[in-house]
């Protein structure tokens, strides 16, 4: 199984439960880190480490803040910076890389909950000063609770894999790999697959869900070398860097060529574009740009698939200027040009995809389609 937009690797975890060899890739370093932890089989060493970590964390008193980045005081109160720094220093002292990774994931969630960024939106949006002043938070307490809960979740998954005879000597018996990479450039695997299961973005991250901005603050505290030394992205200095590297994130200079190419592959996309007047077409071009990047990614995926493969795509239809972008029809038309036919489709309510509480984008969509194709 292959997933070129693995996100939090839910498809990978599900495939592991069925004993399927799997590969997942994502351009977001935080996504990779989370996936590395979720797909790893941890021994009881993790529980022992956390027990010791908790005791040391309760004793630490240093108020030194040994991390700095642009606008750190805007996004974190001083007392929060102090406790986050205490946690970070203890994590760096852990010798086992994958236990460190576990702690970094827990810390990332603590950062999300204790920063001055509003949790009601994926875009970075500072809280009101009154709200900031009234919040009394202890990152250390959050870290302990989140780590305990995550350890329980990890060993619950492990026990299910053991019940299905899928773990030997604390190792998953089949192949599972997660990687950082830009799927519209290439997929970092040499393996061939017969099943794709994925849920791509609904549109470019700048105008839909800004996953990159959502990850920006946690990534400031986590050493990139503890995630993957192959990551080549200036995400620490530029808030929008991850989103601009995602599908449709960068404007193209050769719009005319791209439009001609994509309109020949999808009459639905052409019809959508032609419904915009000249003043509105800047927004419509963002959609064409996104679909073009998706088309390029599909070609890269097909290079890793064997004949007679199945493809399960979960897609949502968004709106732009009150016009529906029929991603389901567009995807079907593009795949048909590559010799891949629709097999069946299903509707589902949007339940599991993580959405901010008050994100306007989520209000425009209540359903997704699961589209299954066969080559």
Secondary structure, 3 states (H helix, E strand, C coil): CEECCCCCCHHHHHHHHCCCCEEEEECCHHHHHHHHHHHCCCCCHHHHHHHHHHHHHHHCCCCCCCCCCCCHHHHCCHHHHHHHHHHHHHHHHCCCHHHHHHHHHHHHHHHHHHCCECCCCCCCCECCHHHHHHCCCCHHHHHHHHHHHHHHHHHHHHHHHHHCCCEECCEECCCEEEEECCCCCCCCCCCCEEEEEECCCCCCCCCCCCHHHHHHHHHHHCCHHHCCCCCCCCCCCCCCHHHHHCCCCCCCCCHHHHHHHHHHHCHHHHHHHHCCCCCCHHHHHHHHHHHHHHHHHHHHHHCCEEEEEEEEEEECCCEECCEECCHHHHHHHHHHCCCCEEEEEEEEECCCCCCCCCCHHHHCCCEEEEEEEEC
